[in-house]
């Protein structure tokens, strides 16, 4: 099954993502959240913001032929890569307004919803994500997630705001990131009808691949934070941010790292 629900949003291409940010789905960084999900044979699981599908394939293998896994993402190029990697069931959709084809997927039929490194892009309507999950998750079903949380990308975000503000922009209005605190997201879950089983901020020093911070900015910032700027203006800002952050994000050997703070939680949909 492959269903197109609405227009694709291509903030980046799968090839660039795999080259610059493969750490996102590395075993080192994803094994804790996958252990929390603990997919079993026969489970029905929806992967929200599945990207290029590396984790979706692992989940699909774990549930076996008796189970069912569907990956959802708003980037058509990422879904094409996921399909080529062996993900069988894909839906093109913004997870803030989740719309799965009900002629194929029965409502409230999933044992678990899973998401890794996606919900921090859902600034526009974080409650919409939970509303969508409630429509597809069985009562008593689990929601397992890891996303950027409070203090994520500290230093980089500050530098971006500084560079934009001094050029007359209002960074708060164009900042696409949603990095909630434990208290904020716990309340969102509880108000949405979920029991919070565990929730914590997990600090993680993340070494950057390839071209360091400049390539990271090109991937994650150029078409989001800086999407309305000209190529010249965007390049100037990214160069400035790279220079500013080199003070405490590049080591003596020239290797770059970013301080990630991941919000990891497990919640159960209440009856």
N, C-alpha and C positions, 0 to 999 in steps of 0.2 A: 504494500500500500504506500502510495506517495500522494499527498494531497496538497494543493496550493490553496491557501485560505485568503491571503491578502498579499499586497505588494511586498516584494523583498526589500530589505534594508541591507546594503552591502557597505558596512563601515570598513571592512578589510576583506582581503581575499584569503582563502584557505592556505595557499602556498606561502604567503607572507606570514600568516599566523604560525604555521608549522615551523617556519625558519626562525622566527624571532621569539616566539613564546611557547615553545614545546614544553617548558617547565610547568605550564598550566595543567597538563594532563600526565606529567611524569609519575612514575610509580612512587617515587620518594615523597611527593607532595599529596598524592591522591589516595594512598593506601589507608590513611586514617578514616577518611570519609566513606570509602568503599567498605571498610570493615563495619562502620556504623550502619550502613545500608544492609549489609549482609544478605545479598540476593540469594534466594533458594530456588530450587527446581520448581517450576509451576507458577512462580510469582508473576504478577502483572504490574509492570513498573513504567512510569512516564518520566522521561529525562528532559527537564526543562532547560533550554539554552544548551543543547547538546553539542553545538559547534561542529567540528569536523569528525565527531563520533568515536573518538578513541575509547572513552569510558563507556559509551553506549554499547559498543561491541563486547566489552568485558561483561557488562551486565547481561546482555543478550546471551552470551555463552553460559553464564551462571544459571539462568532460569531454564535453559534448555528448550527443547521443542514443545514441551507442555506449557511453557510460560509465554508471555507476550510483552514485548518492549517496544515503545514508540519514542522516537526522538523529536523534539520540537525546537525550532530555531527560526529567527527572522531573516537570516542571511542565506540566500539561495546558493551561493558559491560554497559555503561551508557544508550545506546539506548535500550538495553534489559530491563533495569529498567524502562525507559520511556514507553516502550510498555506495561509492566506489570501494570503501573500506569494509563493506559487508553489512551495514545497518539496513535491516529489511523494511522497517516501518518509520516513515518520516512525515512530518507535517510542517509546512512553512507558515509561521504565525508569530505574532508578537505575544510573548507570554504574559504581558500585562493585560491582554484582552484575549485570553485563551479560547480558541474555537477549534475543537477537534471534530472531524466528520462523524456525526452521530449515527449515520447509516453503517459505519464500520466499527466505531468504538462506542460501546454502550456507556451511558452516563453512570458515574459512581461505580466503576468496575475495576479500579486499580487498587492493589494492595499498598503501593507506595509511590510517592512522588520524590524525585531526586533532582538536585541541581548543584552544579559545581562551577564557580567562577562566572556566574551569569547575573544574579539578582542585583548586583551593585550597578548594573546598567538600567535598572528599573526605577529610576528616580521619578518619572512622570506619574506613575500609579502603582506604588508598591502594594497597596491593598488589593489592586486588581489581580495581582499574581495569586494571592491567597484565595480570592473569590473563584478564580479559574480552577485552582487545585481542588477546592471543595466540590466543584461540579463533577470532577472525574474520579475523586478518591472515595473509596468505601468508607462508611462510618467506622471509626477505629483504625483507619489506615494511617500510615506513617508519612511524614514529610521530613526528608533528610537533606540537609543543605550546608554548603560552605560558600561564603561570599566575602567580598571586601567589607571590613567593618571599621569602626572608629579607629583613627590613626593610620589607616591603610595609605601607603604611598606618601607618608609624611615627608616633607621636604620638597618633593616633586610638585605636589599640589600647591603648596605655599608659593613656590617659584613661579608656577603658571599664573596664579592669581596676581602676583606682583608685576609680572611682565605685561599682562593684559591691562591691569588697572592703570599703569603709567602711560599706556597708549590710548587711554580714554574709554576702554571697554568696562563693562560691569561683569566681572567674572562669575559672580554668584548666579547670574541669569543664564550663563552659557555653560557652566560646569555640569557635565552629564553624569557625574558620579554620585552614588547614594551609598554612603558608608555609615550605617547606623551603629549606635552603641548597643550593648547588651540590653540595657533597660528599655530603649526605644523599640527594639525589634521584639523583645519579649511581650511588650504591651500590644504590639501590632498582631502578633500571633494569638494572644489570649483574646483580644477583642474580635479576632476573626474566627473564633470557635475552636482553637487548638489548645491542647494541654502541652506545655513545654516540659519535655522530659530532661533535656540538657541543653545548655547554651553557654558559650564561652568565647572570648577573644583569644586567638592563638597567634602570637607574634612569630614571624617567619622571615629570616633573611633570605632573599631570593637573588641568586646570581643570574645576571643577564647574559643571554646568548649573543653570539655574533658581534654586532657593532655597538654593544653597550646601550647606554641610556638614549643616545640619539636615535637608534633604530627602534627602540621601545616607544619613544615619543612619536615617531613616524607611524608606527602601527596603531597605537592606542589613543593618540591625541589629535593627530592631523585631521582625521575625518569625523571627529566627535567634538572635542573641546574647541578646535580651531577650524571647524568646517566652513564657516562663513568668511574666513579670511583668504586673501590671495595667497598664491604659493610663495611669493616673495616675503610677505609679512609673516606667514606661518613659519617659514624657514628661519627668519630672524629671531622669532620668539623661541623656537625649539633650540636654536644655537645658544641663545642667552640662558635658557633654563639648564641646558647641559653644562655650560660653564659655571653657573651658580652652584649646581649640585655636585660638581666634581670635588668640591672642598671636603665633603664627608661621605660620598657615595662611591668614590673610586679609590682603590687601595694603591699601595706603593708600586705594585706591578702593573697598574693600569686596568685592573679588572673592576667591573661595575657590579654593584648590588643595590637592590631596592628593599626597603623595609616594608614588607607586607604585614598587615594585621588581619587575619581571617576570622570572620564570625562563623562559627561552626555550631549547628544545632540539630536537635532531633525533637520532633513534635508529633502529637497524635491528634487526629481529628476526633472531636468529642461526638458522642451519640446525641 
